[in-house]
């Protein structure tokens, strides 16, 4: 018997050894996966993953085996079945791709599933390995798990949940569940739920408001819905607001009315019954909402509405509009006070540091102003450039740092995550590739890659003409600034001659392209804008007719030459339409000329004040970036120092001497 056992062991060992040798030989002599076949399989897996088609993913997965992109294939495969997968199977995939972006992405998704299941023990075990840690829902679920397992006192967890919940745009379940639990045990006051409801109503998100109110009492939800859908009627039907619940719903109705008609809300808020029955806190939120909505409409009354809110803590974005309304009125003492009511971290942002300095200068405090300007002055960024010029210095470009060494280049090129990201981008999986690239340079290790490796990674992306990754990666450095990486000029033989032909400054065209597409020739926006200059099909057709371009079809926008021809022509038409104003033309390019015409009505304003009061966050940021980009590109192209003010003439209503505008301009 013993001899048989020994022979069995020896036989098994020999079989294992033969298998191992065979596996090694096969690995050394196996035919590498065919790139095109893998690409086609991966694209098919993306479509199957979008449908949640696990059977199709199962069938396609072997075709990606052994390829650099296999972690993404495994992520899609496991993600599609997370809601019913065995934890051991999920952990096997996590372990197999340990250290990659797709491991951390899968863990993020799994933590959400575990939270929804209330599987607190597994969640707490897995949360410790979650590296990105940038998901508010996961933070709330972890806080709830720690509460339920008695691992932290409620008072410690309440601020974490409150901050995450109030910042969420949509009605997500995790933070609401955690907040509801903390409210139920008295660790969070009911006022936080009402604040959440006010934010939802003001933003036009009824689901956010009703979710918050339901945590306090589900029976109140229909009343909130009525106040939201018919605010004026609800208020007309109310004579008194004695109960706290009624006060809160009246507050919601007034905030909703403000979003529809600020003047009507102001008239209603001044009724004696609301002034007498609402608390100062409730009245402050109402006037804050009215002020914000009036400011968004560039209404001169906005500042008077905000004057009723000084003693109330308002959301930071509402208070930012208080500052903008004061800027529009050029009421410098009010600008200072309103900035002081922003959260401390927001006050340190370049925009508010610059305007605080400007207000100090305007109120006779030049030394304090100069010290603040020094903190933000620099060659990049809209307010950084303005601060530099306010200190009497033009924008000059920093010296180029030494190029990456051979060792630095080898280090980043050996990074499998960066290799995979480039392959995914080049295979048409741009979203997946961009996310993995960002993870590797910014999130895999705390603080991201060191600066020299960032420059090396950016250089690699530039070499592969992946310009958006080149720009964004290089822009992460603080001490060593490579302007050529951050502000590249590809397609010079196309862009510069075309700009000069139509009478545009090439620096302006480059500045706009950098903001529009980051030089990604096949870029396509969610609303259908295409190509380098992100031209909408309707705009392209109109422009083609204007310039006599024959045979144009929207699909031609993917051709860089056609795209630049159409885009520069439209930009020139916009510039002429707005009397040569670079900010106005940029606003028209982004948001449409009709809106730009509307926004210029009112007083004549310094261009920076006008730009800061653009009602659309996206367009405001866009115009600021295009102007700042243009200044840097002008310095690159001319080799001369630049002054931003030369491109920032005052903005106001159309001059009577200006030529008539083209009402057909899209």
Wavefront OBJ file of the C-alpha trace (Angstrom):
o trace
v 0.000 0.000 0.000
v 2.803 2.402 0.947
v 4.635 1.610 -2.329
v 1.511 2.373 -4.339
v 1.153 5.699 -2.504
v 4.789 6.635 -3.285
v 4.399 5.629 -6.938
v 1.212 7.711 -7.166
v 2.978 10.745 -5.780
v 5.914 10.301 -8.179
v 3.540 9.881 -11.104
v 1.657 13.015 -10.132
v 4.903 14.977 -9.733
v 6.172 13.816 -13.141
v 2.846 14.814 -14.718
v 2.986 18.223 -13.072
v 6.577 18.715 -14.224
v 5.689 17.754 -17.790
v 2.746 20.120 -17.687
v 4.897 22.950 -16.365
v 7.572 22.410 -19.020
v 4.885 22.264 -21.674
v 3.310 25.462 -20.432
v 6.671 27.244 -20.463
v 7.373 26.008 -24.009
v 3.944 27.085 -25.201
v 4.347 30.503 -23.601
v 7.686 30.930 -25.371
v 6.464 29.727 -28.774
v 2.810 30.761 -28.748
v 1.599 32.982 -31.545
v 0.914 36.473 -30.122
v -2.712 37.569 -30.300
v -3.553 39.262 -33.581
v -3.966 42.956 -32.790
v -6.821 43.560 -35.186
v -8.717 40.474 -34.026
v -8.258 41.501 -30.388
v -9.392 45.026 -31.168
v -12.543 43.786 -32.869
v -13.272 41.432 -29.967
v -12.736 44.208 -27.451
v -15.031 46.607 -29.302
v -17.670 43.872 -29.405
v -17.194 43.332 -25.655
v -17.759 47.035 -25.038
v -21.116 46.807 -26.798
v -22.019 43.618 -24.926
v -21.054 45.211 -21.618
v -23.326 48.178 -22.352
v -26.192 45.691 -22.794
v -25.212 43.601 -19.786
v -24.942 40.570 -22.101
v -22.912 38.146 -19.965
v -23.227 35.263 -22.445
v -21.727 37.357 -25.222
v -18.947 38.545 -22.916
v -18.227 34.924 -21.989
v -17.946 33.999 -25.649
v -15.656 36.906 -26.566
v -13.405 36.880 -23.505
v -11.053 34.072 -24.705
v -10.211 36.110 -27.817
v -8.578 38.783 -25.644
v -6.675 36.301 -23.474
v -2.988 37.122 -23.237
v -3.344 40.630 -24.661
v -2.332 43.775 -22.807
v -5.990 44.827 -22.765
v -7.209 41.686 -20.986
v -7.774 43.482 -17.632
v -10.434 45.647 -19.283
v -12.096 42.589 -20.814
v -12.187 40.889 -17.412
v -13.544 44.070 -15.829
v -16.458 44.214 -18.271
v -17.128 40.509 -17.824
v -17.236 40.635 -14.033
v -18.960 44.020 -13.859
v -21.891 42.638 -15.832
v -22.553 40.012 -13.149
v -21.517 41.811 -9.941
v -25.012 41.838 -8.529
v -25.059 38.037 -8.374
v -21.384 37.045 -8.370
v -19.799 34.916 -5.671
v -17.351 37.042 -3.596
v -14.614 34.481 -4.262
v -15.032 34.972 -8.022
v -14.885 38.751 -7.709
v -11.779 38.531 -5.536
v -10.138 36.224 -8.064
v -10.453 38.893 -10.759
v -9.295 41.597 -8.352
v -6.278 39.517 -7.403
v -5.434 38.653 -10.992
v -5.211 42.319 -11.970
v -3.948 43.641 -8.663
v -2.440 47.115 -8.937
v -4.188 48.055 -12.183
v -6.818 50.684 -12.766
v -9.338 48.019 -13.693
v -8.876 46.255 -10.364
v -9.628 49.507 -8.533
v -12.518 50.343 -10.864
v -14.065 46.910 -10.259
v -13.573 47.257 -6.510
v -15.313 50.657 -6.641
v -18.296 49.120 -8.428
v -18.368 46.144 -6.060
v -18.301 48.381 -2.992
v -21.429 50.098 -4.297
v -23.120 46.711 -4.735
v -22.053 45.588 -1.256
v -23.388 48.805 0.233
v -26.722 48.403 -1.480
v -26.883 44.833 -0.070
v -25.889 46.038 3.412
v -23.060 43.476 3.385
v -21.114 45.565 5.876
v -18.420 43.052 6.783
v -17.351 42.375 3.193
v -17.568 46.072 2.388
v -15.296 47.060 5.259
v -12.804 44.363 4.304
v -12.637 45.508 0.672
v -12.788 49.260 1.310
v -9.310 49.247 2.816
v -7.834 48.234 -0.551
v -9.711 50.893 -2.538
v -7.033 53.270 -3.837
v -8.911 55.983 -5.756
v -11.331 56.633 -2.894
v -13.079 59.339 -4.921
v -16.653 58.049 -4.832
v -18.982 59.873 -2.431
v -21.438 56.961 -2.423
v -18.706 54.583 -1.280
v -17.647 57.009 1.471
v -21.222 57.118 2.712
v -21.609 53.344 2.608
v -18.340 52.920 4.515
v -19.496 55.425 7.131
v -22.793 53.558 7.466
v -20.987 50.222 7.766
v -18.745 51.588 10.507
v -21.803 52.936 12.296
v -23.679 49.644 12.073
v -20.654 47.680 13.303
v -19.963 50.111 16.134
v -16.515 51.011 14.807
v -16.915 54.794 15.121
v -19.162 57.147 17.103
v -22.026 58.744 15.147
v -20.684 62.250 15.867
v -17.484 61.376 14.004
v -19.313 60.018 10.972
v -21.978 62.728 10.685
v -19.761 65.462 9.130
v -18.424 63.021 6.521
v -21.900 61.986 5.447
v -23.308 65.521 5.557
v -20.576 66.913 3.319
v -20.855 64.090 0.793
v -24.667 64.153 0.717
v -25.083 67.906 0.298
v -22.530 67.899 -2.536
v -24.247 65.163 -4.569
v -26.078 66.358 -7.670
v -28.460 63.423 -7.995
v -30.648 61.377 -5.669
v -28.175 58.567 -4.964
v -29.208 55.885 -2.438
v -26.035 55.445 -0.347
v -25.596 58.901 1.122
v -29.342 59.289 1.610
v -29.450 56.010 3.542
v -26.503 57.003 5.705
v -27.963 60.460 6.337
v -31.352 58.987 7.207
v -29.792 56.634 9.742
v -27.836 59.448 11.386
v -30.918 61.682 11.477
v -32.927 58.872 13.071
v -30.471 58.558 15.960
v -30.060 62.304 16.369
v -26.498 62.580 15.116
v -27.587 64.756 12.172
v -30.264 67.439 12.619
v -33.384 67.354 10.462
v -32.298 70.769 9.162
v -29.692 69.011 6.998
v -32.450 67.129 5.145
v -34.298 70.389 4.540
v -31.080 71.985 3.275
v -30.689 69.101 0.869
v -34.298 69.594 -0.262
v -33.703 73.333 -0.808
v -30.651 72.634 -2.932
v -32.614 70.111 -4.986
v -35.541 72.474 -5.552
v -33.288 75.392 -6.522
v -31.405 73.187 -8.999
v -34.624 71.862 -10.526
v -34.125 68.331 -9.192
v -37.396 67.313 -7.592
v -36.151 63.756 -6.952
v -33.382 65.124 -4.729
v -35.877 67.132 -2.681
v -38.439 64.364 -2.263
v -35.768 61.817 -1.346
v -34.520 64.102 1.430
v -37.975 64.911 2.786
v -39.001 61.244 2.726
v -36.245 60.526 5.244
v -38.147 62.700 7.714
v -41.693 61.678 6.824
v -42.832 59.951 3.608
v -46.319 61.446 3.944
v -44.849 64.920 3.283
v -43.614 64.030 -0.205
v -46.911 64.822 -2.063
v -46.996 68.252 -0.409
v -43.448 68.970 -1.554
v -44.345 67.842 -5.066
v -47.309 70.232 -5.085
v -45.153 73.118 -3.866
v -42.587 72.350 -6.568
v -44.992 71.930 -9.469
v -47.277 74.870 -8.601
v -45.377 77.115 -6.185
v -47.525 80.227 -6.576
v -50.756 78.289 -6.121
v -49.372 76.535 -3.049
v -48.374 79.867 -1.496
v -51.728 81.462 -2.325
v -53.494 78.639 -0.495
v -51.419 79.139 2.651
v -52.452 81.763 5.130
v -50.292 80.644 8.021
v -47.139 78.608 8.465
v -47.186 77.763 12.145
v -45.908 74.207 12.008
v -42.231 73.736 11.223
v -43.042 71.372 8.363
v -45.251 74.018 6.744
v -42.543 76.672 7.160
v -40.077 74.433 5.389
v -42.417 73.637 2.498
v -43.265 77.336 2.110
v -39.526 77.960 1.930
v -39.233 75.336 -0.793
v -42.124 76.890 -2.717
v -40.521 80.350 -2.557
v -37.177 78.947 -3.708
v -38.896 77.152 -6.593
v -40.745 80.341 -7.540
v -37.407 82.176 -7.554
v -36.061 79.787 -10.185
v -39.092 80.490 -12.379
v -39.579 84.227 -11.765
v -37.210 86.018 -9.356
v -39.306 89.192 -9.293
v -42.487 87.286 -8.426
v -40.600 85.451 -5.677
v -39.280 88.752 -4.312
v -42.778 90.216 -4.220
v -44.104 87.106 -2.478
v -41.239 86.961 0.040
v -42.004 90.497 1.159
v -45.543 89.623 2.212
v -46.042 90.243 5.899
v -47.155 86.685 6.621
v -43.848 85.209 5.420
v -41.706 87.906 6.989
v -43.430 87.249 10.297
v -43.696 83.473 10.200
v -40.501 82.221 8.557
v -37.330 82.027 10.603
v -34.332 84.258 9.727
v -32.591 81.158 8.405
v -35.492 80.285 6.103
v -35.862 83.868 4.897
v -32.125 84.054 4.232
v -32.233 80.959 2.018
v -35.217 82.371 0.121
v -33.470 85.687 -0.550
v -30.273 83.854 -1.440
v -32.152 81.825 -4.059
v -33.830 84.968 -5.402
v -30.485 86.765 -5.535
v -28.764 83.912 -7.331
v -31.508 83.590 -9.936
v -31.589 87.353 -10.494
v -27.797 87.403 -10.839
v -27.956 84.596 -13.400
v -30.324 86.819 -15.382
v -27.885 89.761 -15.003
v -30.628 91.634 -13.177
v -29.436 94.786 -11.430
v -31.717 93.992 -8.493
v -29.689 90.917 -7.563
v -27.383 92.772 -5.194
v -30.286 94.250 -3.225
v -31.742 90.754 -2.801
v -28.429 89.396 -1.517
v -28.232 92.243 1.007
v -30.884 90.374 3.030
v -28.666 87.289 3.442
v -25.598 88.472 5.360
v -26.403 86.644 8.584
v -27.175 83.293 6.952
v -24.823 80.533 5.834
v -25.596 79.963 2.169
v -24.221 77.377 -0.281
v -20.828 78.443 -1.609
v -22.049 78.689 -5.207
v -24.892 81.011 -4.189
v -22.444 83.231 -2.332
v -20.178 83.218 -5.403
v -23.046 84.777 -7.322
v -23.307 87.373 -4.569
v -19.711 88.313 -5.364
v -20.443 88.407 -9.093
v -23.455 90.668 -8.602
v -21.276 93.017 -6.548
v -18.606 92.929 -9.261
v -21.182 93.821 -11.904
v -22.200 96.807 -9.775
v -18.503 97.532 -9.068
v -19.476 97.826 -5.406
v -15.997 97.076 -4.046
v -16.725 97.098 -0.283
v -19.538 94.583 -0.929
v -17.185 92.469 -3.036
v -14.833 92.232 -0.068
v -17.590 91.290 2.371
v -19.126 88.725 0.040
v -15.767 87.039 -0.606
v -15.248 86.812 3.152
v -18.498 84.814 3.382
v -17.159 82.142 1.035
v -15.680 78.980 2.612
v -12.016 79.447 3.462
v -10.860 77.032 0.767
v -12.866 78.863 -1.909
v -11.400 82.203 -0.867
v -7.944 80.869 -1.753
v -8.925 80.136 -5.367
v -7.223 82.338 -7.951
v -10.492 83.954 -9.049
v -11.491 85.211 -5.605
v -7.931 86.031 -4.564
v -7.623 88.255 -7.642
v -10.953 90.001 -7.088
v -10.263 90.475 -3.419
v -6.964 92.137 -4.355
v -8.744 94.287 -6.933
v -11.327 95.341 -4.348
v -8.610 96.152 -1.803
v -6.859 98.311 -4.399
v -10.143 100.066 -5.202
v -10.792 100.781 -1.503
v -7.346 102.284 -0.865
v -5.440 99.281 0.465
v -2.685 98.804 -2.156
v -0.169 96.949 0.023
v -2.587 94.187 0.966
v -3.681 94.026 -2.676
v -0.128 93.599 -3.920
v 0.565 90.801 -1.441
v -2.511 88.889 -2.634
v -1.628 89.375 -6.293
v 1.813 87.952 -5.639
v 0.239 84.714 -4.370
v -1.529 83.937 -7.645
v 0.435 85.752 -10.362
v 1.742 83.476 -13.115
v 2.042 82.946 -16.878
v -0.831 80.443 -17.132
v -4.481 80.775 -16.193
v -6.825 83.706 -16.722
v -6.637 85.252 -13.260
v -3.000 84.321 -12.816
v -2.158 86.328 -15.943
v -4.344 89.244 -14.837
v -2.607 89.247 -11.444
v 0.789 89.270 -13.129
v -0.165 92.269 -15.251
v -1.714 94.046 -12.259
v 1.721 93.833 -10.654
v 3.180 95.597 -13.679
v 4.667 92.489 -15.287
v 3.885 91.095 -18.748
v 3.359 87.400 -19.384
v 6.646 85.723 -20.264
v 7.178 82.019 -20.691
v 9.288 80.001 -18.240
v 12.506 78.329 -19.315
v 12.071 74.815 -20.700
v 13.207 72.128 -18.237
v 15.741 69.493 -19.302
v 14.178 66.759 -21.445
v 13.453 63.379 -19.843
v 16.490 61.198 -19.368
v 16.727 57.748 -20.912
v 15.999 56.207 -17.503
v 12.958 58.431 -16.930
v 11.595 57.623 -20.376
v 12.212 53.898 -19.840
v 10.428 53.988 -16.473
v 7.178 55.395 -17.844
v 7.270 53.273 -21.001
v 7.564 50.147 -18.865
v 4.316 51.063 -17.082
v 1.764 48.544 -18.343
v -1.135 50.812 -17.408
v 0.190 53.624 -19.601
v 0.939 51.142 -22.381
v -2.604 49.822 -22.181
v -4.099 53.328 -22.083
v -2.343 54.314 -25.302
v -3.452 51.107 -26.993
v -7.065 51.634 -25.952
v -7.048 55.229 -27.182
v -5.545 54.220 -30.515
v -8.089 51.404 -30.850
v -11.030 53.776 -30.477
v -11.720 53.123 -26.779
v -10.826 56.686 -25.831
v -12.937 56.971 -22.668
v -11.451 53.807 -21.201
v -7.909 54.766 -22.212
v -8.164 58.292 -20.853
v -9.432 57.046 -17.498
v -6.628 54.521 -17.178
v -3.979 57.061 -18.193
v -5.259 59.549 -15.615
v -5.287 56.865 -12.944
v -1.663 55.950 -13.611
v -0.337 59.518 -13.608
v -2.532 60.939 -10.835
v -4.152 58.336 -8.593
v -2.276 55.035 -8.431
v 0.084 56.445 -5.826
v -0.846 59.328 -3.470
v 0.014 62.604 -5.145
v 0.569 60.975 -8.525
v 3.802 60.559 -10.460
v 6.760 62.796 -9.589
v 7.322 65.736 -11.915
v 10.156 64.281 -13.957
v 8.113 61.181 -14.714
v 5.106 63.355 -15.581
v 7.241 65.147 -18.152
v 8.436 61.799 -19.498
v 4.867 60.466 -19.745
v 3.732 63.676 -21.456
v 6.612 63.408 -23.927
v 5.558 59.849 -24.769
v 1.959 60.952 -25.360
v 3.153 63.825 -27.569
v 5.327 61.432 -29.542
v 2.244 59.261 -30.187
v 0.198 62.404 -31.088
v -2.161 61.753 -28.161
v -2.247 65.476 -27.535
v -4.898 65.602 -24.815
v -2.896 63.236 -22.586
v 0.285 65.166 -23.391
v -1.312 68.473 -22.347
v -3.134 67.221 -19.263
v -0.182 65.215 -17.956
v 2.355 68.000 -18.414
v -0.073 70.469 -16.801
v 0.186 68.557 -13.523
v 3.753 69.739 -12.902
v 4.276 72.792 -10.706
v 8.023 73.406 -10.575
v 9.167 72.186 -13.999
v 6.937 73.676 -16.685
v 7.325 72.550 -20.289
v 5.266 75.064 -22.254
v 5.757 73.207 -25.536
v 4.073 70.144 -24.007
v 1.272 72.116 -22.392
v 0.608 74.261 -25.454
v 1.562 72.138 -28.465
v 1.081 73.358 -32.028
v 0.398 70.334 -34.229
v -0.852 70.813 -37.776
v 0.957 74.141 -38.103
v 0.999 73.907 -41.880
v -2.808 73.727 -41.736
v -3.801 76.010 -38.861
v -1.560 79.037 -39.330
v -2.066 79.610 -43.078
v -5.819 79.171 -42.733
v -5.996 81.593 -39.774
v -3.991 84.202 -41.662
v -6.101 83.751 -44.805
v -9.322 84.654 -42.997
v -7.722 87.369 -40.884
v -7.482 85.643 -37.511
v -4.613 85.666 -35.045
v -3.206 82.100 -35.145
v -2.713 82.329 -31.371
v -6.478 82.790 -30.957
v -7.207 79.791 -33.178
v -4.715 77.619 -31.302
v -6.118 78.823 -27.973
v -9.621 77.866 -29.023
v -8.649 74.466 -30.453
v -6.727 73.623 -27.286
v -9.857 74.250 -25.248
v -12.314 72.701 -27.696
v -10.663 69.382 -28.511
v -7.117 69.261 -27.129
v -6.145 68.653 -30.793
v -8.043 65.342 -30.927
v -9.076 65.211 -34.577
v -11.925 62.732 -34.059
v -13.300 64.385 -30.924
v -17.098 64.384 -30.689
v -19.117 66.086 -27.971
v -22.300 64.831 -26.339
v -24.326 67.327 -28.386
v -22.755 66.354 -31.709
v -19.957 68.886 -32.211
v -17.113 67.324 -34.185
v -13.424 67.525 -34.876
v -10.581 69.841 -33.952
v -12.740 72.956 -33.637
v -15.841 71.100 -32.396
v -18.226 72.453 -35.008
v -21.922 71.614 -34.853
v -23.406 70.202 -38.090
v -25.982 73.004 -38.428
v -23.312 75.639 -37.847
v -21.056 73.930 -40.381
v -23.774 73.921 -43.057
v -24.534 77.601 -42.480
v -20.847 78.529 -42.598
v -20.217 76.447 -45.716
v -22.982 78.357 -47.494
v -21.575 81.669 -46.276
v -18.094 80.968 -47.621
v -19.239 79.199 -50.769
v -17.840 75.781 -49.865
v -19.383 73.392 -52.362
v -20.358 69.783 -51.695
v -20.026 70.004 -47.909
v -21.518 67.191 -45.796
v -21.375 66.978 -41.966
v -19.202 63.835 -42.086
v -16.482 65.983 -43.680
v -15.954 67.615 -40.275
v -13.804 64.634 -39.296
v -11.263 65.733 -41.901
v -8.885 68.179 -40.151
v -8.551 70.427 -43.197
v -12.304 70.818 -43.676
v -12.864 71.205 -39.951
v -10.327 74.009 -39.644
v -11.641 75.689 -42.787
v -15.191 75.719 -41.421
v -14.188 76.480 -37.822
v -11.910 79.426 -38.609
v -14.464 80.892 -41.009
v -17.179 80.748 -38.361
v -14.884 82.172 -35.691
v -13.984 85.070 -37.988
v -17.662 85.740 -38.693
v -18.317 85.736 -34.933
v -15.377 88.062 -34.311
v -16.682 90.496 -36.935
v -20.192 90.201 -35.519
v -18.911 91.277 -32.094
v -16.670 94.141 -33.227
v -13.432 92.233 -32.749
v -14.049 91.301 -29.094
v -12.168 88.070 -28.393
v -14.212 87.229 -25.238
v -17.560 87.938 -26.930
v -16.656 85.914 -29.999
v -15.467 83.013 -27.826
v -18.718 83.147 -25.827
v -20.690 83.121 -29.086
v -18.642 80.180 -30.390
v -19.411 78.170 -27.260
v -22.962 79.192 -26.319
v -24.289 80.716 -29.551
v -24.375 84.327 -30.762
v -27.914 84.889 -29.496
v -26.857 84.364 -25.901
v -23.713 86.453 -26.332
v -25.854 89.316 -27.684
v -28.164 89.004 -24.692
v -25.346 88.903 -22.137
v -23.717 92.086 -23.457
v -26.790 94.189 -22.708
v -26.578 96.488 -19.689
v -23.719 98.648 -18.498
v -20.337 98.850 -20.186
v -18.068 96.683 -18.049
v -14.378 95.838 -17.875
v -14.021 92.562 -19.798
v -12.926 90.474 -16.763
v -16.074 91.525 -14.858
v -18.265 90.791 -17.865
v -16.657 87.375 -18.324
v -17.020 86.477 -14.638
v -20.751 87.233 -14.895
v -21.404 84.874 -17.820
v -24.385 82.868 -16.508
v -23.273 79.480 -17.864
v -20.467 77.895 -15.829
v -19.176 76.020 -18.871
v -19.071 79.124 -21.073
v -17.479 81.288 -18.380
v -14.706 78.755 -17.869
v -14.376 78.314 -21.635
v -13.924 82.025 -22.361
v -11.395 82.445 -19.557
v -9.363 79.481 -20.783
v -9.469 80.517 -24.435
v -8.229 84.015 -23.568
v -5.458 82.646 -21.315
v -4.472 80.051 -23.945
v -4.319 82.788 -26.581
v -1.900 84.822 -24.473
v 0.457 81.850 -24.066
v 0.286 80.903 -27.738
v 0.972 84.507 -28.722
v 4.087 84.444 -26.551
v 5.143 81.165 -28.173
v 4.523 82.328 -31.735
v 6.042 85.799 -31.410
v 8.684 85.199 -28.763
v 7.527 88.467 -27.162
v 6.030 89.227 -23.704
v 2.250 89.580 -23.727
v -0.270 91.720 -21.860
v -3.722 90.130 -21.417
v -5.406 93.541 -21.263
v -4.638 94.058 -24.951
v -7.247 91.388 -25.728
v -9.766 92.531 -23.112
v -11.454 95.725 -24.264
v -14.531 96.817 -22.246
v -17.778 95.050 -23.142
v -21.233 96.559 -23.366
v -24.151 97.002 -25.761
v -23.463 97.129 -29.492
v -22.101 100.476 -30.622
v -24.400 102.569 -32.790
v -21.557 102.801 -35.297
v -21.230 99.003 -35.585
v -22.561 97.248 -38.624
v -25.843 95.371 -38.246
v -25.692 91.821 -36.976
v -26.633 88.758 -38.963
v -29.807 87.328 -37.360
v -29.335 84.029 -39.202
v -26.028 83.312 -37.452
v -26.442 80.006 -35.580
l 1 2 3 4 5 6 7 8 9 10 11 12 13 14 15 16 17 18 19 20 21 22 23 24 25 26 27 28 29 30 31 32 33 34 35 36 37 38 39 40 41 42 43 44 45 46 47 48 49 50 51 52 53 54 55 56 57 58 59 60 61 62 63 64 65 66 67 68 69 70 71 72 73 74 75 76 77 78 79 80 81 82 83 84 85 86 87 88 89 90 91 92 93 94 95 96 97 98 99 100 101 102 103 104 105 106 107 108 109 110 111 112 113 114 115 116 117 118 119 120 121 122 123 124 125 126 127 128 129 130 131 132 133 134 135 136 137 138 139 140 141 142 143 144 145 146 147 148 149 150 151 152 153 154 155 156 157 158 159 160 161 162 163 164 165 166 167 168 169 170 171 172 173 174 175 176 177 178 179 180 181 182 183 184 185 186 187 188 189 190 191 192 193 194 195 196 197 198 199 200 201 202 203 204 205 206 207 208 209 210 211 212 213 214 215 216 217 218 219 220 221 222 223 224 225 226 227 228 229 230 231 232 233 234 235 236 237 238 239 240 241 242 243 244 245 246 247 248 249 250 251 252 253 254 255 256 257 258 259 260 261 262 263 264 265 266 267 268 269 270 271 272 273 274 275 276 277 278 279 280 281 282 283 284 285 286 287 288 289 290 291 292 293 294 295 296 297 298 299 300 301 302 303 304 305 306 307 308 309 310 311 312 313 314 315 316 317 318 319 320 321 322 323 324 325 326 327 328 329 330 331 332 333 334 335 336 337 338 339 340 341 342 343 344 345 346 347 348 349 350 351 352 353 354 355 356 357 358 359 360 361 362 363 364 365 366 367 368 369 370 371 372 373 374 375 376 377 378 379 380 381 382 383 384 385 386 387 388 389 390 391 392 393 394 395 396 397 398 399 400 401 402 403 404 405 406 407 408 409 410 411 412 413 414 415 416 417 418 419 420 421 422 423 424 425 426 427 428 429 430 431 432 433 434 435 436 437 438 439 440 441 442 443 444 445 446 447 448 449 450 451 452 453 454 455 456 457 458 459 460 461 462 463 464 465 466 467 468 469 470 471 472 473 474 475 476 477 478 479 480 481 482 483 484 485 486 487 488 489 490 491 492 493 494 495 496 497 498 499 500 501 502 503 504 505 506 507 508 509 510 511 512 513 514 515 516 517 518 519 520 521 522 523 524 525 526 527 528 529 530 531 532 533 534 535 536 537 538 539 540 541 542 543 544 545 546 547 548 549 550 551 552 553 554 555 556 557 558 559 560 561 562 563 564 565 566 567 568 569 570 571 572 573 574 575 576 577 578 579 580 581 582 583 584 585 586 587 588 589 590 591 592 593 594 595 596 597 598 599 600 601 602 603 604 605 606 607 608 609 610 611 612 613 614 615 616 617 618 619 620 621 622 623 624 625 626 627 628 629 630 631 632 633 634 635 636 637 638 639 640 641 642 643 644 645 646 647 648 649 650 651 652 653 654 655 656 657 658 659 660 661 662 663 664 665 666
